[in-house]
Amino acid sequence: MKYRYLPMTEQDKREMMDAIGISSIDDLFSDIPEEVRFKGKLQISEALSEPELVSYFQSLAQKNVNFTTHVNFLGAGVYQHYIPSVVNHMLLRGEFFTAYTPYQPEISQGELQAIFEYQTMVCELTGMEVANSSMYDGATSLAEAAMMAAGHTGRKKVIVSRAVHPEARSVLGTYAYGQGVELTEVGYDSQGLTDTAALEAALDEGTAAVIVQYPNFLGNVEDLAAIEQIVHAKGALLIVSANPLALGILEAPGKLGADIVVGDMQPFGIPASFGGPHCGYFATSAKLMRKMPGRIVGQTKDEEGKRGFVLTLQAREQHIRREKATSNICSNQALLALASAITLSALGKQGVQEMAMMNLQKAHYAKQALQAKGISATFAAPFFNEFAINIGKPVADVNNKLLAKGFIGGYDLGLAYPELAGHMLIAVTELRTKQEIDALATELEAITRG
């Protein structure tokens, strides 16, 4: 349902009061005893006119550091990537921008086709057979995958690598508590990769699924083929949380044996936006399709044989019996899924590969530039566009000094991994230039040696 903004004048107020038979607004509260009513003046600022309000918020916004004022090297799950100008031109068209769940397919063919194309591209990236029409974000997509695995296998234990995003693990914990699912974490080894020996020891016949990230939160590329053999030997499902941009050059998880692939589409066409809203993707095999949360847009033919699109396999609580529903995921992220679909269409297969390769090459150049300045890397494993460095000083202090020099520094790994205090996670995307990378290396050298 859509609502328009309707301003209310004094005449409007008077007409409404006359209609319901009151003489003042206070009469609406006549049922509240006089002695408990608040008689004073609320400690809030006076109302502002629209120009005054706009000016006030602009002054507040100017206090923020942003990607136009500073050079950004912060990632940790939210990245600064190139967004083609066509994205907003398409996204803000009224037909898409105001669209809700397309319950009437005969008048929603454009929206449905756009979602169908999104699903198709997610399948191509992940190597899976079917994808739904988006989730809230990567973290909730991961948690939904774990719950789906528990429901499908009838088992109540899920193993998650400690190299999975800490915020995603936190969301997973909330879901698991409510569903009575036991969570077991396995650590990472000296290479910053999931400890496969610990994983093998933790796996048992009661394990529903194992969750790993690809590349993982520490930036390193997991050996999915080796992990898949360990996981499936115990009859558990393999859930992979993957950066969709990295899949432009890394082997698709589906081709390496993953059962469910999830992640966040933010790298494709979605601004950082202070951490959200974003768009989670969810892809799986055909045999698990009917257990998948959310909804799927399907392709069919009308009575005249023309191609058409419809909503199908709607496992939401408002469509089927609540106790049988697998999700309450609604349409709030459909616009963001469309942003990713437009971006992928604009880039094309070759463009996605080139964009991913630029991330890889620039990140590796940055690592070499920092090492040349005497700053050591934390791990030696293969990585995509993020890597950890040991700066030997409190990261918060270093980042404050970088901020004063015009840089947004990397993520403080000590916040989520106490054993990595003094280590920083650096993200380098296709938007960073050689000059910016060299300047960061010079500033970090000066700060860490000072």
CORHUVEN-V511568 format. One line per field, one symbol per residue. phi: phi as a letter, one per 20 degrees, with the letter a starting at -180 (. if undefined). psi: psi as a letter, one per 40 degrees, with the letter a starting at -180 (. if undefined). Layout:
# CORHUVEN-V511568
phi: ???
psi: ???
This chain:
# CORHUVEN-V511568
phi: .dcefdfdeffggffffffdmcdbfgffdffeggfdffdfdfecfffdfgffffffffffffefebfeecedcdcloccecfdgffgffefefgfefdfdgffdffdcfffffffgfggffffffemdebceencfafffffffffffffffemdcccdcffeeggfffffgffffffemeedcddedefemdgfffffffffbfeeebcdcdbfffeneefeffffgfffffdmeedddecffffffceffgffdnfecccrdeggdndffllnrfcbedbcbeffdgfeffnbceddbcefenefbcbfbleeefedcggfefdadgdefdfffffgffffffffmgfffffffffffffffffffffffeneeefcdfgcdccbecdembgfgffffffgfencefefffffdcgfdgndceedcdfefegffffffffffffffef
psi: iihihhihiddddddddddefieiddddfdehideeiheahhgiiiiiiddddddddddddeeihaeddihhfhcfehihihhidddddddeiddddehahgdgddefdddddddddddddddddeeidiiifiadadddddddddddddddeeiehhhhieeihdddddddddddddefhhhhhiaiaeefihhdddddddhaeehdihhiihiideeihigddddddddedeeiihhhhihdddeddihhddeeeidhhiahedegehidffeiiahiihiaiddedeehiaihhihaiaeeeihiiihifhfieedihdeeieiehaededdddddddddddddiddddddddddddddddddddddddeehiidieiiiceiiiiheeihddddddddddeeihaihhdeddgdefheihhhhhaeehiddddddddddddddde.
